[in-house]
Every structure is written in structure tokens, then in C-alpha cells.
Amino acid sequence: MFNIEEELKKLPALPGVYLMHDKHDNIIYVGKAISLRNRVRQYFRKSTKKSTKIERMVENIHHFEYIVTDSELEALILECNLIKKYRPKYNTMLKDDKSYPFIRVTIEEDFPRVLFARCMKKDKSKYFGPFTSSGAVKDTIELAAGLFKVRTCNKKIFENVNNGIVFDDGSNMTGNIEKNVNKRACLNYHIDRCPGPCIGKISKVEYEKNVERLLSFLSGNQEEVKKELEEKMIKASAEMKFEEAAKYRDLLKSIEHISGHQKITSHSFDDRDVIATCIAEGEAVVQAFFIRGGKLIGREHFFVKLAQDKKKEEETVLTKEVITNFIKQYYGGTPYIPRVINVECEIEDKDIIESYLQSLSGFKVSIVEPKKGDKEKMLELAKKNAQMVMLKDHEKLIREKERTTKAVENISAKLKIPYAKRIEAYDISNTNGYDSVGSMIVYEDGKPKRNAYRRFKIKWVKGANDYKSLDEVLTRRLEHGLREREELIKKGVNPDEGSFSRFPDLIMMDGGLGQVNIALEVMRKLNLNIPVSGMVKDDHHNTRGLIYAGEEIPLERNSEEFKLITRVQDEAHRFAIEFHRSLRSKRQVKSVLDDIEGIGPKRRKALMKAFGDIKGIENANLTELENTEGMNKLSAKRVYEFFH
């Protein structure tokens, strides 16, 4: 059961993307956040002012999930990718399919250019980005082109002829069938922002050195340039050339912006999966990132329980084993297998598994352990998300244990009995002695086992007598159990496998000593020895402790065992009252409608289905009654006249 309040407490204060799901598990909203904790919590705060659209969206949230990223920029790109994939209902503002800018270096050309691009194409160019600010990209291109003397124009440089070219540095291209066709350079050459390859002022070899420096800068090696700009900014400011200083400051900001190079979109257009794991205390989480067409479009995590004898092995050994087994099991059943699977460590039987995946997919599948670059960074991000899932789940398991099995252990210790794996509790409900019913609820390991709940109509007791009613319920329940045990033993079946033959390790009575004595008397009659404890109440009818073996055992109100007993008590009340109300409702329906001539069980059921209750039938007009399934004009008239 997804508890939104509990899950909100676990959100990390890290950048990432969150996905809101409705009750049918459809993704209805995707958003990004600098801090997932702060952003997601805002949706559920009543004090936060929300638009009508967001209020409707929040009303439909059943559960949410999130993906942690290394930066807000990565979160933004991932958000864009996921919105394009899922088209969530409430992301209407992004239906324009907005693109984000790239820096393109045309390395396939003899004299590459650095250009602004709105999208990556399947060509031989090298792309950097995407980035969130078009202005920052344009500033960076202008700065880089000026610093590294790389062209930005569209001038054609060569045409096919049989003559060579001699450059200013003395080198030549004799024998080359291409000739420079430009007689005049563009403005960039004259303002010293381009070395003039269009008019043969630089050789291809020298120009390639400029391009290499540019690529290094765009790949993140920017400290030297940033230092130079900072020095110029300080100098200009000292000379009171504030406009010039501001220009250098803005260029530094642009570099800072593009230096947050993200890993969410790959520069290649490959399909691959990224697999990483986190192992802790006998449990493992495998995180899988799915990259399609170079974009991270989704992720999934899987829990793996380690064998008991595996828990003490070295983490590197366990990691290898977990990932190996995961790949074999997961890709053996998934309909799509990518050509590349990136893993954090070399797996066992790699060649055999690759052959196996090839036989399933029909093409070569490579399992690769990246050592550097974006692919390694993507693995680190997957690992980080696996750790987040493990941390969240581990804390949940600890809390769950504290409120369930640990609470049962503490109760058992206070009563000085063996661990009470199965606890049964009973309650009686009636209205002035009418429609008396009994309820039996079952908790196993501190959790309700609802398929073991039982209801009893009181048959032997007339009037309101809770003690005798409890005596009847317990006697019928235990006698039934004894008969069932005998039958199962005769068949050679374990008696604990029956519905009634599995006896409790502890019976909890809602009242104090009086109810405990009733239960003990039933035990004596049936020759059974089951521990019985009562819930002692204070003057305000609130439980304050347990009574067992004639002694009162106090409980701390904030303790988990007290909370568990309260849950058991409330559940027994709820189950009894619910049954009593259903019987009372049926009796009321029968007593009213059965007095009408011609209205039998089928028509009574049809009327209740159509109008909900007696009040609805009473308020219905003659036409509505005639149109009810199974009714005719005469029966409709009789019902109408009965109420009017």
C-alpha cells in the first residue's frame, strides 16, 4: 500500500525528475526539481496556492516515483524525454514539443565549423548539449570561435580542379584535385576571429590543431579559458572599463552554463541499457536505465533477495553474481533486447550470455563495462539511484519490522510466552439485543490476515449479553477447529493448513478480567491451553495495558506494542460493526418492502439496486418505478401507493 505521507518523508533533497501516477498506474504528470523533497511536497501542502489544473491533478495522484540526477540540467533533459515518451495528461504546457539547443562541430568537413543546432542529426558531426539557454550557446560559440580561430560561416572552400594550392606557411597541396575558389574572406577574418581557410591562409594540419583545442574546451577542459577571462574582467574593472568587464562576466556565466554538460542524452543514437546495483544487509537492488535513440526514456528497479550463505561474501563478488543472474533472468523474458548492455563490473560467463542474448534477439549483443566518458557517468547515475532505492526501502523495512514483528516480540516478552505469531481478537456488536453478531480477526506477525477473518451470527443467546455471546463465539470457533483438525489428521494433512484448525498463539479479549475469565472457561471445557490476554481500559475507556494471568501489565502509550494492540482492538470493532450494520440493513429492507403485495426478492433487489436505499425508493415517482428492471405498471403502482 503506497502511503503518500510516509513516502513524502523519504524524498531526497537532490535534483531529479518525479512521475505522478493515477490509480490505474498511468503517468499523469512529469516534473523536474532542484530539490525533489521541496518540490513534490508542495503539491500536497494545503497552504500552497495551486492552479485549478494542478488541484485536479493532485486529486488523481495515487502514487509517485522519482529519478535522481546529478544536476538540474540533467533533470530538465530527462523531463523532456519522458514527457515526449508518455505524453502525461497534465503536462499540457509542453505539448509544443520544444527542442533544446546543441553546439555542433562539423568534424566530417576538411575545415570544420562550430555551429548552433536545434537538434542532433544522424551525421558525422560531433554534438555537445543539449543546453537550456540559446543565448548561452550562442555566446559560447562566439567566444570559442574567437579564441580558437574556428570558422562559423557557410562559405564553400574548394572546387574540383587539377591544380594545387600553396599556403602562406610554405606548405602546399600539389596534386590535390581541389582548389580554393574564394577571392575574398568574410568579415571574421578581417577582425581576427577566423584564420581564413576560405582564402588559403591556413593549412589543414594547423587548422585541425585549432579544432582539437575547441573540442577539448567543449568537452569540459575550460579552466584555462575561464582563468584568462577572469583576469581580463578584473583588469577592465580596475581600469573602470565597466562595460568591458560586464562583457567578460557574461561570457564567464555562459561558460559556466554549458559546463554543466549532461549525460541524459547520448551523442550517439544507440539503444542500450545501463545496469547497476546496490547491496546491503542481504538485499540487493538492481537499477536499469533504458536508453533509446540516445535518450534516457525510462528506468526500473528490481529487488533481489540474496541466499543466506551469500550475505557474508565480498561486495565485488556479490555484485558480479547479482548482475550476472539479473541479465540472464530479465532478458530471458523481456520482449526487447538492446544491442549494448552497460554494466558496472565484468560478469561471469560473458561470452556464453552474449551468445544466448544473440539467439534471443537475432543480432549481436555486447555486454560492456565502460571505463570513462558519458557511459561511465551514466552508470554512476544508475548506481546512485539504486542506492537511493535501497536506502528508502531499507528504512521502510526497519519501520515495518518495528511496528509488526518487533511489537509482537515485545508483547510476547511482557506476557512471558513464546513468540505469538498468530493473534486472534473477538468483539460483539448488537442494537438493544437485536441482530447480535460476533467477529474474529486474525493478525499474523503483527499484520492483519483478512482472509482468515470470520463472522458469527449469535444463535444461542437472546438479548444483549456480551459475556454469553463471547462464550458462544469462542466455543463455536474452537469446536469447529477441533473437528477440522481431526479430519485433516485422518487424511494425513498438516492440521495447521485448515481455515479453523490453525489455533492462535494468543487470544486478545477486548475487555478486562471478566472477558478473560469467559475465554479461560471455554479453554477448560475444551481441554485447550491457549494464552488469553485482556485489554484493560482507563476511566475514559481508553486502553492502558494488558491483563494476563491475573496481573495488569502497563504499556507505554508511544510504544509500538501499544499501537499494535490499539490497531487490533479497532479492527475487531470495525469488523463486528460492519457485519452488524449489514444485517440490520437487510432486516430493515425486508421488513418494509416485503409488506408490499407483489414485491418478492427479485424485485426488492432490483429496487435497491436502482435507488440505493428505502429513502430513494420512497422519493421515486411512478414513471421511474415503472422503468425499473423487473417492474410492471401494477407493481410500480403498488410501491408508489405504499409510500404515498
C-alpha positions in Angstrom: 0.0 0.0 0.0 1.5 3.3 -1.1 1.3 5.8 1.8 1.8 9.3 0.3 2.5 10.9 3.7 5.2 8.3 4.5 6.7 8.5 1.0 7.0 12.3 1.2 9.2 12.0 4.2 11.7 9.8 2.2 12.2 12.2 -0.6 15.8 13.3 -1.0 16.9 16.9 -1.2 18.5 16.3 -4.6 17.8 17.3 -8.2 15.7 14.9 -10.3 12.5 14.1 -12.1 9.2 13.0 -10.4 6.4 11.0 -12.1 2.9 11.1 -10.7 0.7 8.0 -11.3 -3.1 7.6 -11.0 -4.9 4.6 -9.5 -4.6 2.8 -12.9 -0.8 3.3 -12.8 -1.0 5.8 -15.7 1.7 8.5 -15.6 -0.4 11.7 -15.4 2.4 14.3 -14.7 6.2 14.5 -15.1 8.1 17.3 -13.5 11.7 18.3 -12.6 13.1 19.7 -9.4 16.3 21.2 -8.0 15.2 19.6 -4.7 12.8 16.7 -5.0 11.9 16.9 -1.3 10.8 20.6 -1.6 9.1 20.4 -4.9 7.0 17.3 -4.6 5.9 18.2 -1.0 4.4 21.5 -2.4 1.7 19.6 -4.3 0.3 18.1 -1.1 0.5 21.2 1.2 -2.9 22.7 1.7 -1.3 26.1 2.3 0.3 26.1 -1.2 -1.7 28.0 -3.7 -2.3 25.9 -6.8 -3.9 26.4 -10.2 -7.2 24.6 -11.0 -5.4 22.2 -13.3 -2.8 21.3 -10.6 -5.5 20.8 -8.0 -7.3 18.4 -10.3 -4.0 16.6 -10.9 -3.3 16.2 -7.2 -6.7 14.8 -6.6 -5.9 12.0 -9.1 -2.5 11.1 -7.7 -2.4 7.6 -6.3 1.4 7.2 -6.0 4.6 8.7 -7.3 8.1 7.8 -8.2 11.3 9.7 -8.9 14.7 9.5 -10.6 17.7 11.3 -9.0 20.0 13.2 -11.4 23.3 15.0 -10.9 22.1 18.4 -11.9 19.0 20.4 -12.6 20.1 20.5 -16.3 20.1 16.7 -16.4 16.6 16.7 -14.7 15.3 19.1 -17.3 16.5 17.0 -20.3 15.2 13.8 -18.7 11.9 15.5 -18.0 11.7 16.5 -21.7 12.5 12.9 -22.8 9.9 11.3 -20.5 7.2 13.8 -21.5 7.8 13.0 -25.1 7.5 9.3 -24.4 4.5 9.2 -22.0 2.5 12.4 -23.1 1.1 12.8 -19.5 -2.4 14.2 -19.2 -1.5 17.3 -17.1 1.7 18.3 -18.9 -0.2 20.4 -21.4 2.3 23.3 -21.4 4.9 21.0 -23.0 2.8 19.8 -25.9 4.7 22.1 -28.3 7.5 19.5 -28.2 10.1 22.2 -27.5 13.6 21.4 -28.5 16.9 22.4 -26.8 19.9 23.8 -28.5 23.2 22.0 -29.2 26.7 23.1 -30.2 27.6 21.3 -33.5 31.2 20.8 -34.7 31.3 19.6 -38.3 34.3 17.3 -37.9 33.4 15.5 -41.2 34.5 18.6 -43.2 38.0 19.4 -44.2 37.8 22.6 -42.3 35.2 22.0 -39.6 32.9 24.7 -38.4 31.3 25.4 -35.0 27.5 26.0 -35.3 24.3 26.4 -33.4 21.9 23.4 -33.8 18.4 22.8 -32.7 18.6 19.0 -32.8 21.1 16.2 -33.3 21.1 14.6 -36.7 22.5 11.2 -37.7 25.5 12.7 -39.4 29.3 12.6 -38.6 29.3 15.8 -36.7 30.1 16.0 -33.0 27.3 17.4 -30.8 27.5 19.0 -27.4 24.5 19.5 -25.3 21.5 19.9 -25.2 21.5 23.1 -23.2 18.7 25.1 -21.7 19.8 28.6 -22.9 20.0 29.5 -26.5 21.7 32.8 -25.5 24.4 30.9 -23.6 25.1 28.6 -26.5 25.4 31.5 -29.0 27.7 33.4 -26.6 29.9 30.3 -26.2 30.1 29.7 -29.9 31.1 33.3 -30.5 33.7 33.1 -27.7 35.1 29.7 -28.8 35.3 30.7 -32.4 37.2 33.8 -31.5 39.5 32.1 -29.0 40.4 29.0 -31.1 40.0 30.6 -34.6 37.4 28.1 -36.0 35.1 29.2 -38.7 31.3 29.7 -38.3 30.4 30.7 -41.9 28.9 28.7 -44.8 31.5 29.6 -47.4 32.5 26.9 -49.8 36.3 26.5 -49.8 37.2 24.1 -52.6 36.2 23.2 -56.1 37.4 20.2 -58.1 40.4 21.2 -60.4 43.8 19.7 -61.2 45.9 22.5 -59.6 47.5 22.6 -56.1 47.4 25.3 -53.5 50.4 27.0 -51.8 49.7 28.4 -48.3 51.4 31.3 -46.6 53.4 29.0 -44.3 55.0 27.4 -47.3 53.1 24.1 -47.3 51.2 23.0 -50.4 48.5 20.7 -51.6 50.1 19.9 -55.0 48.4 17.1 -56.7 45.1 17.7 -54.8 42.2 17.9 -57.2 40.5 20.7 -55.1 41.2 24.4 -55.4 40.2 27.3 -53.3 37.5 29.3 -55.0 37.3 32.4 -52.8 39.0 35.6 -53.7 37.8 37.5 -50.6 37.5 36.5 -47.0 34.4 37.2 -44.8 34.4 39.8 -42.0 35.5 37.3 -39.3 38.9 37.1 -41.0 39.4 40.8 -41.0 38.5 41.2 -37.3 40.9 38.3 -36.4 38.2 35.8 -35.5 39.0 33.4 -38.2 42.3 32.3 -39.8 40.9 32.5 -43.3 40.9 28.9 -44.6 38.5 30.1 -47.3 41.3 32.1 -49.0 44.1 29.6 -48.2 45.6 31.4 -45.3 46.0 28.3 -43.1 46.9 24.7 -43.8 44.6 21.8 -42.9 47.1 20.5 -40.4 47.3 23.8 -38.5 43.5 24.3 -38.6 43.0 20.8 -37.2 45.0 21.8 -34.1 42.6 24.7 -33.6 39.7 22.3 -33.9 41.2 19.9 -31.3 41.6 22.7 -28.8 38.0 23.7 -29.4 36.8 20.1 -28.9 38.8 19.9 -25.7 37.2 23.2 -24.4 33.6 22.0 -25.3 34.4 18.6 -23.6 34.9 20.4 -20.3 38.6 21.5 -20.2 37.7 25.2 -19.7 39.8 26.2 -16.7 42.5 27.9 -18.7 39.9 30.0 -20.7 38.0 30.8 -17.6 41.1 32.0 -15.8 42.0 34.2 -18.8 38.5 35.8 -18.8 38.6 36.4 -15.1 41.9 38.2 -15.4 40.6 40.4 -18.2 37.4 41.1 -16.2 39.4 42.2 -13.1 41.8 44.3 -15.2 38.9 46.0 -17.0 37.1 46.7 -13.7 40.3 48.1 -12.2 40.7 50.4 -15.2 37.0 51.4 -14.6 36.0 49.9 -18.0 32.8 48.5 -16.5 31.0 47.7 -19.8 34.0 45.7 -20.9 34.2 44.0 -17.5 30.5 43.2 -17.7 31.1 41.5 -21.2 33.7 39.2 -19.7 31.5 38.5 -16.7 28.6 37.5 -19.1 31.0 35.3 -21.1 32.1 33.5 -17.8 28.4 32.9 -17.0 27.8 31.4 -20.4 30.8 29.0 -20.0 29.5 28.0 -16.5 26.1 27.3 -18.0 27.4 25.0 -20.8 30.0 23.4 -18.5 27.1 21.5 -16.8 27.3 19.0 -19.6 24.6 16.4 -19.1 24.6 12.7 -19.5 20.9 12.1 -20.1 21.2 12.4 -23.9 23.9 10.5 -25.6 25.8 11.9 -28.5 25.3 8.6 -30.3 21.9 7.3 -31.4 22.3 3.9 -29.9 19.8 1.7 -28.0 21.4 0.4 -24.8 20.5 -0.5 -21.2 22.6 0.6 -18.2 22.6 -1.9 -15.3 23.9 -1.1 -11.8 23.2 -2.5 -8.3 23.4 -1.6 -4.6 23.8 -4.4 -2.0 23.1 -4.0 1.8 22.3 -6.5 4.6 21.3 -9.5 2.5 19.3 -7.4 0.0 20.1 -6.1 -3.4 18.5 -3.5 -5.7 19.2 -3.6 -9.5 18.6 -0.3 -11.3 18.1 -0.5 -15.1 18.2 2.7 -17.3 16.7 2.3 -20.7 18.3 4.4 -23.5 16.6 4.5 -26.8 17.8 6.6 -29.8 20.4 8.1 -27.5 17.8 9.3 -24.9 17.1 8.0 -21.4 13.3 7.3 -21.7 12.7 5.3 -18.5 14.1 3.2 -15.7 13.0 0.4 -13.5 14.4 -1.1 -10.3 14.2 -4.7 -9.2 14.7 -6.2 -5.7 16.9 -9.3 -5.3 17.0 -11.4 -2.1 20.4 -13.0 -1.6 20.7 -16.6 -0.4 21.5 -16.9 3.3 25.0 -18.2 2.6 25.8 -15.4 0.2 25.3 -12.5 2.6 28.9 -12.6 4.0 30.7 -12.6 0.7 32.7 -9.6 -0.6 30.6 -6.9 -2.2 32.5 -7.1 -5.5 31.8 -10.9 -5.7 28.1 -10.4 -4.8 27.8 -7.5 -7.4 29.1 -9.7 -10.1 26.8 -12.5 -9.2 23.7 -10.3 -8.8 24.2 -8.6 -12.2 25.0 -11.9 -14.0 21.9 -13.5 -12.7 19.8 -10.5 -13.3 20.8 -10.3 -17.0 20.1 -14.0 -17.5 16.7 -13.8 -15.9 15.5 -10.4 -17.1 16.5 -10.5 -20.7 15.3 -14.1 -21.0 11.8 -12.8 -20.5 11.7 -9.3 -21.9 10.4 -8.7 -25.4 13.1 -6.2 -26.3 16.9 -6.6 -26.0 19.2 -3.7 -26.9 22.4 -4.2 -28.8 24.5 -2.9 -25.9 24.2 -3.5 -22.2 26.4 -1.4 -20.0 27.3 -3.0 -16.6 29.4 -1.8 -13.6 31.6 -4.9 -13.5 32.6 -7.7 -15.7 30.1 -10.5 -15.4 30.5 -14.3 -15.2 30.3 -16.3 -18.4 30.1 -13.2 -20.5 30.7 -14.9 -23.9 28.1 -17.5 -23.3 25.5 -15.0 -22.1 26.1 -12.7 -25.1 25.6 -15.8 -27.4 22.4 -16.6 -25.5 21.1 -13.0 -25.9 22.0 -13.1 -29.6 20.0 -16.2 -30.1 17.0 -14.5 -28.5 17.3 -11.2 -30.4 18.7 -12.3 -33.7 21.6 -9.8 -33.7 24.9 -9.4 -31.8 24.5 -8.1 -28.2 27.5 -6.7 -26.4 27.8 -6.6 -22.6 30.3 -3.7 -21.9 31.9 -2.3 -18.8 32.5 1.4 -19.6 35.7 2.9 -18.0 35.3 6.6 -19.0 33.2 9.2 -20.6 29.4 9.7 -20.6 28.7 6.0 -20.4 30.6 5.6 -17.2 28.9 8.7 -15.8 25.5 7.2 -16.7 26.5 4.0 -14.8 27.4 6.2 -11.8 23.9 7.8 -12.0 22.2 4.4 -12.2 24.3 3.3 -9.1 23.3 6.5 -7.3 19.6 5.8 -8.0 20.0 2.1 -6.8 21.4 3.4 -3.6 18.5 5.8 -3.1 16.0 3.0 -3.7 17.9 0.7 -1.2 18.0 3.4 1.4 14.4 4.2 1.1 13.4 0.5 1.1 15.7 -0.4 4.0 14.3 2.4 6.2 10.8 1.2 5.3 11.6 -2.4 6.2 13.1 -1.3 9.5 10.0 0.8 10.3 7.7 -2.1 9.2 9.5 -4.5 11.5 9.3 -2.2 14.4 5.5 -1.8 14.1 4.9 -5.5 13.4 7.2 -8.4 14.3 9.2 -6.4 16.8 6.0 -5.2 18.5 4.8 -8.9 18.7 8.1 -9.9 20.2 7.8 -7.2 22.9 4.2 -8.2 23.7 5.2 -11.9 24.0 8.1 -11.0 26.2 5.9 -8.9 28.6 3.4 -11.8 28.8 6.3 -14.3 29.2 5.0 -16.6 26.4 6.7 -17.8 23.2 6.5 -15.6 20.1 2.8 -15.1 19.3 2.9 -15.4 15.6 -0.9 -15.7 15.3 -3.1 -13.4 17.4 -6.9 -13.6 17.4 -9.2 -11.0 18.8 -13.0 -11.0 19.3 -15.8 -8.5 19.6 -19.6 -8.4 19.9 -22.0 -5.9 18.3 -25.8 -5.6 18.6 -28.6 -3.0 18.9 -30.5 -3.4 22.1 -30.0 -7.2 21.9 -31.2 -7.5 18.3 -29.0 -8.8 15.4 -26.2 -9.7 17.8 -23.0 -10.7 15.9 -19.5 -11.7 16.8 -16.3 -11.0 14.9 -13.0 -12.8 14.9 -10.0 -11.1 13.4 -6.5 -12.5 12.9 -3.1 -10.9 12.9 0.0 -12.9 11.8 3.4 -11.4 12.5 1.8 -8.2 13.5 -0.2 -7.8 10.2 -3.9 -8.3 9.6 -4.6 -11.6 7.7 -8.0 -10.7 6.4 -8.7 -13.9 4.5 -8.7 -15.6 8.0 -11.4 -13.2 9.5 -14.6 -14.9 10.5 -18.1 -13.6 11.3 -20.7 -15.3 13.6 -24.4 -14.7 14.0 -25.3 -15.2 17.6 -27.7 -18.2 17.8 -27.7 -19.5 21.4 -28.1 -16.1 23.2 -31.3 -14.0 23.4 -31.0 -10.3 24.2 -27.9 -8.2 24.9 -25.4 -10.3 26.8 -21.8 -9.8 25.7 -20.3 -12.4 28.0 -22.6 -15.2 26.9 -22.2 -14.1 23.3 -18.4 -14.3 23.6 -18.7 -17.7 25.2 -20.8 -18.8 22.2 -18.4 -17.4 19.6 -15.3 -18.8 21.2 -16.9 -22.2 21.7 -18.1 -22.5 18.1 -14.8 -21.3 16.7 -12.7 -23.7 18.8 -15.0 -26.7 18.5 -15.0 -26.2 14.7 -11.3 -26.1 14.8 -11.0 -29.3 16.8 -13.3 -31.1 14.4 -11.3 -29.8 11.4 -8.0 -30.9 13.0 -9.3 -34.4 13.4 -10.4 -34.6 9.8 -7.1 -33.3 8.5 -5.1 -35.6 10.7 -7.1 -38.6 9.4 -6.3 -37.5 5.8 -2.6 -37.2 6.7 -2.7 -33.4 6.2 -1.0 -30.9 8.4 -3.8 -29.6 10.7 -2.3 -26.1 10.6 -3.3 -25.8 7.0 -7.0 -25.7 7.6 -9.1 -22.5 7.9 -10.2 -23.1 11.5 -7.7 -25.8 12.6 -4.9 -23.4 12.9 -5.2 -22.2 16.6 -3.9 -18.9 17.8 -0.8 -18.4 19.8 -2.6 -15.7 21.8 -6.2 -14.6 22.2 -6.8 -11.0 23.0 -10.2 -10.0 24.5 -11.5 -6.5 24.1 -12.5 -6.3 27.8 -10.7 -6.9 31.1 -10.8 -9.7 33.6 -14.5 -10.6 33.0 -14.0 -11.4 29.3 -10.6 -13.2 30.0 -12.4 -15.5 32.5 -15.1 -16.3 29.9 -12.3 -17.3 27.4 -10.4 -19.3 30.0 -13.6 -21.2 30.9 -14.1 -22.1 27.3 -10.5 -23.4 27.2 -11.1 -25.5 30.3 -14.3 -27.1 28.8 -12.5 -27.9 25.5 -9.3 -29.0 27.3 -7.2 -26.4 25.4 -4.3 -24.3 26.6 -4.1 -21.1 24.6 -2.8 -17.9 26.3 -5.6 -15.3 26.8 -5.0 -11.6 27.5 -7.4 -8.8 28.1 -7.1 -5.2 27.2 -7.5 -3.1 30.3 -9.2 0.3 29.9 -9.0 3.5 32.0 -11.9 5.7 33.1 -12.1 7.2 29.7 -12.5 3.8 28.1 -9.0 4.0 26.5 -6.7 1.0 26.7 -3.9 1.5 29.2 -2.4 -2.0 29.4 -2.9 -5.8 29.3 -4.2 -8.2 31.9 -2.7 -11.7 31.9 -2.6 -14.5 34.5 -4.4 -12.2 36.9 -1.9 -9.4 36.6 -2.1 -6.0 34.9 0.8 -5.2 32.6 1.2 -1.5 31.8 2.2 -0.3 28.4 3.8 2.9 27.2 1.4 4.8 25.1 4.0 5.7 22.5 5.4 2.2 22.2 4.9 0.1 19.1 3.3 -2.7 21.1 0.7 -0.3 22.4 0.0 0.9 18.9 -0.3 -2.7 17.7 -2.8 -3.6 20.4 -4.8 -0.5 19.6 -4.9 -1.5 15.9 -6.1 -5.0 16.8 -8.8 -3.6 19.0 -10.0 -1.1 16.4 -10.0 -3.7 13.7 -12.1 -6.1 15.8 -14.6 -3.3 16.5 -14.7 -2.3 12.8 -15.3 -5.8 11.6 -18.1 -6.6 14.1 -19.9 -3.3 13.5 -19.6 -3.6 9.7 -21.3 -7.1 9.9 -24.0 -5.9 12.3 -24.8 -2.9 10.1 -25.2 -5.1 7.0 -27.6 -7.5 8.9 -29.6 -4.6 10.2 -29.8 -3.0 6.8 -31.1 -6.3 5.3 -33.6 -6.7 8.0 -34.9 -3.2 7.5 -35.2 -3.6 3.8 -37.1 -6.9 4.2 -39.5 -5.6 6.9 -40.6 -2.7 4.7 -40.6 -4.0 1.1 -42.0 -7.4 1.9 -45.2 -5.8 3.2 -45.9 -4.7 -0.4 -48.0 -7.1 -2.4 -46.3 -8.5 -5.5 -42.7 -7.4 -4.3 -40.6 -10.5 -3.9 -36.8 -11.0 -3.6 -36.0 -10.2 -7.2 -38.0 -7.0 -7.4 -36.7 -6.0 -4.0 -33.2 -6.4 -5.2 -33.9 -4.5 -8.4 -35.4 -1.6 -6.5 -32.5 -1.4 -4.1 -30.0 -1.5 -7.0 -31.9 1.2 -8.8 -32.5 3.6 -5.9 -29.8 2.8 -3.4 -32.0 2.6 -0.2 -35.5 2.8 1.1 -35.4 6.6 1.1 -34.6 6.6 -2.6 -37.5 4.2 -3.4 -39.8 6.4 -1.4 -38.8 9.6 -3.3 -39.1 7.9 -6.8 -42.0 8.9 -9.0 -44.3 6.5 -10.7 -42.6 6.7 -14.1 -39.2 5.9 -12.5 -40.6 2.9 -10.7 -42.2 1.6 -13.9 -38.9 1.9 -15.7 -37.1 -0.2 -13.1 -35.9 -3.6 -14.3 -38.4 -6.4 -13.4 -41.2 -4.0 -12.6 -44.5 -3.6 -14.4 -47.2 -0.9 -14.1 -49.2 -2.7 -11.4 -46.2 -3.5 -9.2 -44.9 0.1 -9.6 -48.3 1.5 -8.7 -48.4 -0.7 -5.5 -44.9 0.5 -4.4 -45.8 4.2 -5.1 -49.1 4.0 -3.3 -47.5 2.2 -0.3 -45.2 5.1 0.3 -47.7 7.8 -0.6 
